[in-house]
Amino acid sequence: MIETIEQEPGKDILPYIEFAHGKLGIVKKIKWDPEMGRPIHGLKFIYRDEFGEDWGTILRGIPEPEIVHIQEEETENERDEDVEKSDQVIDGIAVRILTEGDRSALEQVTRDEKTYLETCRERVEHHGLKMKMLATDIRFDRRKITFHFSAEGRVDFRMLVRDLASIFRCRIELHQIGARDEAKLYIGCGACGRLLCCRTWLRGFEPIGIKMARAQNLPLNPGKISGNCGRLLCCLGYEYENYLEMLETMPKVGEKKEIDGTVYEVMYVSPLAQMLTLQSTEPDERHKRVKCTSEEYYSGHIEKK
């Protein structure tokens, strides 16, 4: 059965779409032909650019995108090459939703990708290169093949590219990816017990820093705050802004204040519970610790529980 798109009457169709492309599901943008109807999330389609035809999966319709250059702040334990951006605009246009013939051709492409990957691995071993071949993306029109690989450093693969081009008779591209993208290629579960975010719904990677773990009072043990990729958990950034907002309304660790006639020092702050742990600064009461809300702290009086 061929999937079709029904156009909703009385509503304008946005001129561009965001779509997921390739094994890594990288988000890209391209012009949408209104004659195709309204783009529906999850449908596969064919687009045409300067290199020929390829396919993608629709995410959503968008207005004409602006090219914005963002200067990222340097973060701890994070490298720029491991962060895929989702602001690439393709100079082309969507031409049709997949037909039955397109589906058959795409199924054959998927089968060939596995075979081509094995051939590439054999040639890598033949050339003695220290690189791990991970996945293959063949364009729908078969004019280009992209091989994704990981390696500890830079690899001179010029001879390998020539070798593969002579075998497959098309343009060859080798794409080195980082640890986060490599984990995205496999099915796995996170510490929460659910499927990896990058494997299911996460379309791009944002820089993650150790400061995000500190703000959430998480243990700075790499085994506790690292994902399957060995890098800092992507979910550290999900609630980070909320934590910063809550922390602005609470005293900082180390701050001192007189409460009910005794001077206390803030030892621990729990933003979600809006609770503080205080310790007396009196020499004879250094062991004395109390818990209170931020409202009680600022009022200078702790209600007896």
C-alpha positions in Angstrom: 0.0 0.0 0.0 1.4 3.4 -1.0 1.4 6.1 1.7 -0.2 9.4 0.7 -0.4 12.8 2.2 -3.8 14.6 2.7 -3.8 18.3 2.5 -5.7 20.1 5.2 -8.0 22.7 3.6 -7.8 26.3 4.7 -4.2 26.1 6.0 -1.0 27.2 4.5 1.8 24.6 4.0 5.2 25.6 5.3 7.8 25.9 2.6 10.5 23.9 4.3 10.8 20.6 6.2 13.2 19.1 8.8 14.0 15.5 8.1 16.3 12.8 9.4 18.9 11.5 7.1 21.2 8.4 7.1 22.2 5.9 9.7 23.1 8.6 12.2 19.7 10.3 11.8 21.3 13.7 11.3 18.6 16.4 11.0 18.7 18.5 7.8 16.4 21.0 6.2 15.1 21.2 2.6 12.4 22.9 0.5 9.0 21.2 0.4 6.9 21.1 -2.7 3.3 22.2 -1.7 1.9 20.1 -4.6 2.9 17.0 -2.5 0.4 18.1 0.2 1.1 18.4 3.9 4.2 16.8 5.3 3.4 14.1 7.9 5.9 13.1 10.6 7.5 9.7 10.0 6.8 9.4 6.2 9.8 8.6 4.0 10.3 10.7 0.9 12.6 11.3 -2.0 14.4 14.6 -2.5 16.6 15.9 -5.3 19.7 18.1 -4.9 22.8 19.0 -7.0 24.2 15.5 -6.6 21.0 13.5 -7.6 18.3 11.8 -5.6 18.3 10.6 -2.0 15.8 9.8 0.7 14.9 10.9 4.2 12.2 10.7 6.9 10.0 13.7 7.5 10.1 15.3 11.0 8.1 18.5 10.6 7.3 21.4 8.4 9.2 24.7 9.2 9.3 28.2 7.8 12.2 29.3 5.7 15.3 28.6 7.9 17.9 31.2 8.8 21.6 30.3 8.8 22.8 31.1 12.3 26.4 30.8 13.3 26.7 29.9 17.0 30.0 30.1 18.9 29.9 27.2 21.4 31.5 27.7 24.8 34.2 25.2 25.7 33.0 22.6 28.1 34.8 20.1 30.2 35.1 16.5 28.9 33.5 17.5 25.5 35.0 17.8 22.0 33.4 19.8 19.2 33.7 16.9 16.7 31.4 14.8 18.8 28.6 17.3 18.5 26.4 17.0 15.4 24.6 20.2 14.4 21.1 20.2 13.0 21.3 23.5 11.0 22.3 22.1 7.6 20.1 23.4 4.8 20.3 21.4 1.6 20.1 23.2 -1.8 17.3 21.0 -3.2 13.7 20.1 -3.0 11.5 17.2 -1.9 9.9 15.6 -5.0 7.7 12.7 -3.9 6.6 10.4 -1.1 8.0 6.9 -1.6 6.2 4.8 -4.2 6.1 1.0 -4.2 8.9 1.0 -6.7 10.9 3.3 -4.5 10.3 1.0 -1.5 11.7 -2.0 -3.4 14.7 0.0 -4.5 15.3 1.2 -0.9 15.1 -2.3 0.5 17.7 -3.4 -2.0 19.9 -0.5 -1.0 19.6 -1.5 2.7 20.7 -5.1 1.8 23.6 -3.8 -0.2 24.8 -1.6 2.6 25.6 -4.6 4.7 27.5 -6.3 1.9 29.4 -3.1 1.0 30.4 -2.7 4.7 31.9 -6.1 4.8 33.8 -5.4 1.6 35.1 -2.2 3.1 36.3 -3.9 6.2 38.2 -6.4 4.1 40.0 -3.6 2.3 40.8 -1.8 5.5 42.5 -4.9 6.8 44.3 -5.3 3.5 45.7 -1.8 3.8 46.5 -2.2 7.5 44.6 0.8 8.6 43.7 1.3 12.3 40.1 2.2 11.8 36.8 0.6 12.8 34.2 0.6 10.1 30.8 1.0 11.6 28.0 1.7 9.0 27.3 2.5 5.4 25.0 5.0 3.8 24.3 4.5 0.1 22.5 7.3 -1.7 19.2 6.3 -3.3 20.5 6.9 -6.8 23.7 5.1 -5.9 26.0 7.9 -7.0 27.7 8.1 -3.6 28.5 5.8 -0.7 29.4 7.1 2.7 31.3 4.8 5.1 31.2 5.8 8.8 34.2 4.8 10.9 35.9 5.5 14.3 39.6 5.8 15.0 41.8 7.1 17.8 43.4 9.7 15.7 43.7 10.9 12.1 44.0 8.2 9.4 45.4 8.5 5.9 42.8 6.6 4.0 43.5 8.1 0.5 44.6 4.7 -0.9 41.5 3.1 0.6 39.2 5.6 -1.1 40.8 4.9 -4.5 40.5 1.2 -3.9 36.8 1.4 -3.0 36.0 3.8 -5.9 37.5 1.2 -8.3 35.3 -1.5 -6.8 32.0 0.3 -6.5 32.4 2.7 -9.4 30.9 5.7 -7.6 31.9 8.6 -5.4 33.3 7.4 -2.0 33.2 9.4 1.2 34.7 8.3 4.6 33.2 10.0 7.6 35.0 9.8 11.0 32.5 9.9 13.9 32.9 10.3 17.7 32.0 8.0 20.6 28.5 9.5 21.0 27.6 8.9 17.3 29.0 5.4 17.5 26.7 4.5 20.4 23.8 5.9 18.4 24.3 3.1 15.9 23.6 0.3 18.4 20.5 -0.7 20.3 21.0 -0.4 24.0 19.6 0.8 27.3 20.6 3.6 29.6 20.9 3.7 33.3 17.2 4.6 33.5 16.3 1.2 31.9 14.9 2.7 28.7 16.2 2.6 25.2 19.0 5.2 24.5 17.7 8.7 23.7 20.1 9.0 20.8 18.7 5.8 19.3 15.1 6.7 19.7 14.2 10.4 19.6 17.3 12.6 20.1 18.1 14.1 16.7 21.3 16.1 17.6 23.9 16.3 20.3 24.4 19.4 22.5 27.6 20.1 24.5 27.5 18.6 28.0 29.8 19.8 30.8 30.7 18.6 34.2 29.2 21.8 35.6 25.7 20.4 34.8 26.4 17.4 37.1 27.6 19.7 39.9 24.5 21.9 39.6 22.3 18.9 40.1 24.3 17.6 43.1 25.2 14.4 41.3 28.3 12.3 42.2 31.2 13.2 40.1 32.0 9.5 39.5 32.5 8.9 35.8 30.8 5.5 36.1 27.6 7.2 37.5 27.3 10.1 35.1 28.6 8.6 31.8 26.5 6.9 29.1 27.2 3.8 27.0 29.4 6.0 24.8 31.7 6.7 27.7 30.9 10.4 27.5 28.8 12.5 29.9 25.1 11.6 29.9 23.0 13.7 27.4 20.2 13.8 30.0 22.4 16.0 32.3 21.3 18.9 30.0 17.5 18.2 30.1 16.8 19.8 33.4 19.9 21.9 33.8 18.3 25.3 33.1 15.5 24.5 35.6 18.1 23.8 38.3 19.9 27.1 37.6 16.5 28.9 38.0 15.8 27.2 41.3 19.3 27.7 42.6 19.0 31.5 42.0 16.3 31.6 44.7 18.4 29.7 47.3 21.5 30.5 49.4 24.8 29.2 48.2 26.8 26.5 50.0 29.2 28.1 52.5 26.9 31.1 53.2 26.3 31.9 56.9 23.3 33.4 58.6 22.0 33.8 62.2 18.8 31.8 62.8 17.1 31.6 66.2 20.1 33.1 67.9 22.6 30.6 66.4 24.9 31.2 63.4 24.6 28.4 60.8 26.6 27.6 57.6 24.9 26.2 54.6 26.3 22.7 53.9 24.0 21.3 51.3 21.3 22.6 49.0 18.5 20.5 47.4 16.9 22.7 44.6 14.1 20.2 43.8 12.9 19.9 47.4 13.8 23.6 48.2 15.5 22.3 51.4 18.8 23.2 53.0 21.1 21.4 55.4 22.7 23.7 57.9 25.5 23.2 60.4 26.1 25.3 63.5 29.4 27.4 63.6 29.5 27.5 67.4 32.6 25.6 68.7 30.6 23.5 71.1 27.9 22.7 68.6 29.9 21.8 65.4 28.1 18.5 65.3 24.6 20.1 65.2 22.9 20.0 61.9 19.4 21.0 61.0 17.2 21.0 57.9 15.0 23.8 56.8 13.3 25.3 53.8 14.7 28.3 52.0 11.8 30.4 53.3 12.7 29.5 56.9 16.3 30.3 56.2 15.6 33.8 54.9 13.0 34.5 57.7 15.6 33.6 60.4 13.3 31.2 62.2 12.9 27.4 61.8 9.5 26.0 62.7 9.7 23.0 65.0 8.7 19.8 63.1 
